[in-house]
Amino acid sequence: MLAHLSFGISDLARTTAFYDATMEALGYAKVFSGPQSVGYGLVGTDIDRLLLILQQGKVRPPSLGFHLAFIAPSREAVDRFHAAALGFGGTDEGPPGPRPDYGPSYYAAFVRDPDGYKLEPKHPPPPTGPRVPGSFCSSLERVRFPTQFVQTVLSSRHVLPRRFPGNFGTPVRYGCRRLHRCVRCASNSCFCWSIRKA
């Protein structure tokens, strides 16, 4: 869905060194470099997916709730990204390791770059291929979320107003805390959910 992201930065040389190292760890490359900016993308292309632009004055990264996740080709790449980030001026926000709350095979780390932007390398990559919005997968995974987010999801259009396939029970629009996420498509942020009574 996204074509590219751009961040304001305070020191071009420092930022370039940081992202040269971290992007290389994930198999990405610098595809553009100029006197005021630098861009990163897929190897063999000239299209920047992440553009970093030098700013005058203080840079203010987004506060709580924002982070940028990069697809890592392997768990080892996540480890390399984390090590490179700390070696080039980044700060640790969570060491590499499994994140079972996010999925059974989810492996990630969290860092902040020299300007304070929160970054995450994550593996495995999201699945590819078309899917129908609002459809449900028969492979479901138990997850837990804060009450406020639970209510947001329960009121979304992807909650089916009928019995779920696989006899998971009748949907409960509010008050249910036992959510189940579709393992096959959740990585694509499609909000494919089913719910059963507590």
C-alpha positions as CSV (number, residue, x, y, z in Angstrom):
1,M,0.0,0.0,0.0
2,L,2.8,2.5,0.8
3,A,5.1,3.8,-1.9
4,H,7.7,5.3,0.4
5,L,8.4,6.9,3.8
6,S,10.5,10.0,4.5
7,F,12.1,11.0,7.8
8,G,13.6,14.3,8.7
9,I,17.1,13.9,10.1
10,S,19.6,16.2,11.9
11,D,23.0,14.8,10.7
12,L,23.3,13.4,7.2
13,A,26.7,11.8,7.7
14,R,25.7,10.1,10.9
15,T,22.4,8.9,9.6
16,T,24.0,7.6,6.4
17,A,26.5,5.5,8.3
18,F,23.7,4.1,10.5
19,Y,21.4,3.1,7.6
20,D,24.2,1.9,5.4
21,A,25.0,-0.7,8.0
22,T,21.5,-1.6,9.1
23,M,20.0,-1.8,5.6
24,E,22.9,-3.9,4.4
25,A,22.2,-6.3,7.3
26,L,18.7,-6.9,5.8
27,G,19.9,-7.1,2.2
28,Y,18.8,-3.7,1.1
29,A,20.9,-1.0,-0.4
30,K,21.5,2.8,-0.7
31,V,19.8,3.7,-4.0
32,F,20.1,7.5,-3.9
33,S,22.5,10.0,-2.3
34,G,22.5,13.8,-2.5
35,P,23.8,16.8,-0.6
36,Q,20.7,17.0,1.6
37,S,19.2,13.5,1.5
38,V,19.8,9.7,1.1
39,G,17.5,7.0,0.1
40,Y,17.3,3.2,0.5
41,G,15.5,0.5,-1.3
42,L,15.7,-2.9,-3.0
43,V,19.1,-4.0,-4.5
44,G,19.3,-3.4,-8.2
45,T,16.7,-0.6,-8.3
46,D,16.8,3.2,-8.2
47,I,13.5,3.6,-6.3
48,D,13.9,4.8,-2.7
49,R,11.4,3.2,-0.3
50,L,12.9,5.1,2.7
51,L,14.0,8.7,2.1
52,L,16.0,10.6,4.8
53,I,16.1,14.3,4.4
54,L,18.3,16.7,6.3
55,Q,16.4,19.3,8.3
56,Q,17.3,22.7,9.8
57,G,16.5,22.9,13.4
58,K,15.6,20.1,15.9
59,V,14.1,16.9,14.6
60,R,11.1,15.6,16.5
61,P,10.4,11.9,15.8
62,P,6.8,10.7,16.3
63,S,6.0,9.8,19.9
64,L,4.5,6.6,21.4
65,G,2.6,4.4,19.0
66,F,4.9,4.9,15.9
67,H,7.5,2.5,14.6
68,L,8.8,1.4,11.2
69,A,9.2,-2.3,10.6
70,F,11.5,-3.8,8.0
71,I,11.2,-7.3,6.5
72,A,14.1,-9.4,7.4
73,P,15.0,-12.4,5.3
74,S,16.1,-14.5,8.3
75,R,16.4,-14.5,12.0
76,E,20.1,-14.0,11.6
77,A,19.4,-10.8,9.6
78,V,17.4,-9.5,12.5
79,D,20.4,-10.2,14.8
80,R,22.8,-8.5,12.3
81,F,20.5,-5.4,12.1
82,H,20.3,-5.1,15.8
83,A,24.1,-5.4,16.2
84,A,24.7,-2.9,13.4
85,A,22.3,-0.4,14.9
86,L,24.0,-0.4,18.2
87,G,27.4,-0.1,16.6
88,F,26.4,3.0,14.6
89,G,24.7,5.2,17.2
90,G,21.4,3.4,17.8
91,T,19.9,2.6,21.1
92,D,18.3,-0.7,22.2
93,E,14.6,-0.9,22.6
94,G,14.3,-4.7,22.7
95,P,16.9,-7.4,21.9
96,P,16.4,-9.9,19.1
97,G,14.2,-12.8,20.0
98,P,10.8,-14.5,19.5
99,R,7.7,-12.4,20.0
100,P,5.0,-15.1,20.7
101,D,2.4,-12.4,21.4
102,Y,2.7,-11.3,17.8
103,G,2.7,-14.8,16.3
104,P,4.1,-18.3,16.7
105,S,7.0,-17.7,14.4
106,Y,7.5,-14.0,14.9
107,Y,11.1,-13.0,15.5
108,A,12.1,-9.3,15.9
109,A,14.2,-6.7,17.6
110,F,13.6,-3.0,18.4
111,V,16.0,-0.1,18.2
112,R,16.0,3.7,17.9
113,D,18.1,5.4,15.3
114,P,20.4,8.3,16.1
115,D,17.5,10.8,15.8
116,G,15.2,8.7,17.9
117,Y,13.0,7.0,15.3
118,K,11.9,3.5,16.5
119,L,12.7,0.7,14.1
120,E,11.9,-3.0,14.0
121,P,13.5,-5.7,11.8
122,K,11.0,-8.7,11.7
123,H,11.0,-12.2,10.4
124,P,9.2,-14.0,8.7
125,P,8.1,-11.8,5.8
126,P,4.3,-11.5,5.4
127,P,2.6,-14.0,3.1
128,T,2.1,-13.1,-0.5
129,G,-0.9,-13.7,-2.8
130,P,-4.4,-12.3,-3.1
131,R,-7.1,-12.7,-0.5
132,V,-10.6,-11.5,-0.1
133,P,-11.1,-8.6,2.4
134,G,-13.3,-9.8,5.3
135,S,-12.8,-13.5,4.7
136,F,-11.7,-15.8,7.4
137,C,-9.0,-18.4,7.6
138,S,-9.5,-21.7,9.3
139,S,-6.1,-21.6,11.0
140,L,-6.5,-19.4,14.1
141,E,-4.1,-18.2,16.8
142,R,-5.0,-17.0,20.3
143,V,-3.8,-13.4,21.0
144,R,-4.5,-10.8,23.7
145,F,-4.8,-7.0,23.3
146,P,-5.6,-4.0,25.5
147,T,-9.3,-3.4,26.1
148,Q,-9.4,-0.2,24.0
149,F,-8.0,-2.0,20.9
150,V,-10.2,-5.0,21.5
151,Q,-13.3,-2.8,21.3
152,T,-12.0,-1.1,18.1
153,V,-11.5,-4.5,16.5
154,L,-14.9,-5.9,17.7
155,S,-16.7,-3.0,16.1
156,S,-14.9,-3.4,12.7
157,R,-16.7,-4.7,9.6
158,H,-14.7,-7.9,9.6
159,V,-16.6,-9.3,12.6
160,L,-19.0,-11.7,11.0
161,P,-22.7,-11.4,12.2
162,R,-23.1,-15.2,12.1
163,R,-21.6,-18.4,13.3
164,F,-17.9,-18.8,12.4
165,P,-16.6,-21.7,10.3
166,G,-15.1,-24.5,12.3
167,N,-17.7,-24.1,15.1
168,F,-15.8,-21.3,17.0
169,G,-19.1,-20.0,18.4
170,T,-21.3,-17.0,18.1
171,P,-19.6,-13.6,17.7
172,V,-19.8,-11.2,20.7
173,R,-19.4,-7.6,19.7
174,Y,-18.5,-6.2,23.1
175,G,-17.1,-7.6,26.3
176,C,-15.3,-10.6,24.8
177,R,-11.6,-10.7,25.6
178,R,-10.8,-13.9,23.8
179,L,-9.7,-12.9,20.4
180,H,-8.3,-15.2,17.7
181,R,-6.2,-13.9,14.8
182,C,-5.9,-15.4,11.4
183,V,-2.4,-16.7,11.2
184,R,-2.3,-16.8,7.4
185,C,-3.0,-13.1,6.8
186,A,-2.5,-11.1,10.0
187,S,0.9,-10.1,8.9
188,N,-0.7,-8.2,6.1
189,S,-2.7,-6.1,8.6
190,C,-5.9,-7.2,7.0
191,F,-7.8,-7.4,10.4
192,C,-9.1,-10.8,9.7
193,W,-10.6,-11.7,13.1
194,S,-13.0,-14.2,14.7
195,I,-14.3,-14.1,18.2
196,R,-15.9,-16.7,20.5
197,K,-17.8,-16.3,23.8
198,A,-15.8,-16.1,27.0
